[in-house]
Structures are given as structure tokens and as C-alpha cells.
Amino acid sequence: MQYYILMPGDDEKDAWLESNLLGDKSFNVFWAGQGFKTLQRIMMEDPEALSSITIKSENGRSLTITEFLDDIEGLQVRIN
């Protein structure tokens, strides 16, 4: 399952860009993408902006940040 981060001004077409890829969940591992690094940076530098972020799964489901973190809880996170 792949997850994508959408920033304010992004639309559905932007979700599929490599820069928006949060990562891929498979085989008990979350393989983080470029979007995961962006999310981490926002969490550290501008946490107020988190409320304006949308997360989408590859099947089109919208998630809150909490729901996304719940989905990957217990998985090994591997960052390239």
C-alpha cells in the first residue's frame, strides 16, 4: 500500500509525484519516500502546518496524519 502527502494547493494529480510519496507498506516494513522526509521536516519546523496536510492511500482513501501513523504503527520504517 502506498501513501502520498498533499500540501495546500496540491490536487489529486500531484499525489502521484515522487516528491509526494510518503512511502510503501509491504512485508511488515514501511519503505519511506521523499514525502516522508517532508512530513518529518514539517513536524519539526512548522507543526501548525500539519492541520493543512492531506494524506492519500493508493486506493484513494483520505487519512489524517494520526490515521496514517496508526496504519504504519508496528512496522519497521526504512528511510533511504
N, C-alpha and C positions, 0 to 999 in steps of 0.2 A: 504494500500500500504506500503510495507516495503522497506527500503533503506539500502544500505550497503556501507561501505567505503573500498576502496582498496588502500593499501600503495604500494610504489615501491617494486617490487619483488612478490607481490601477484598476483594470477591468479583467474580465474572465480570460481574455486573450493573453494578458500579461502573466497569468498564473503559470503558464507552461514554460516560461523563460527559465533558463538555468539559474539566473540570479535570484529567482523567486522560489527555487526548490529548497524546501526545508530539509527534506531527506526521504529515504525509502525504508520502510519497515519490512524486514524479512528475516526468517530464521532466528528469531529472538535477538536481533540486532537492529538498531536504528542507525543507518548509514547517513550521516548528516551531509547536507549540501550547503551551497553558498548562502541560501536564505536562513539557515540555522545560525550561521555566524552573524548575520544581520540582526536576527532576533536577540541573540546574546548581547550584541552591542547596544541595542535599544534598551534592553533590560538594565544594563549597567549605566548608560549615559543619559537616557531620557525615559524613565519608566512611565511618566504621564502619557506618553505617546502609545503605550500598549493598548489603550482602550480604542484606538482608531485602526488597529490592525485586524485583518480578517484572515483566517486560515481555512484553506480548502483541501479536501482529500481528493484523490484522483477520481472518485466516483461522484464528485460534485457536492459533497456534504460540507456545509459550513460549520466550523468549530470555533469555540472561544479558545483562548490560549490555555485556560485551565483544562478544557476537554482534550486539547492536543497533548498536553503534558500527561494527562491521565491515560491517553492511548499509548504513549511510549513508556509509561512507568514500568519498571522492571526489566526493560530491555537494556542491553549494552549499547552505549552511544559511542559511535566511532566517527571521529572527525578527521577528514583528510587534510 
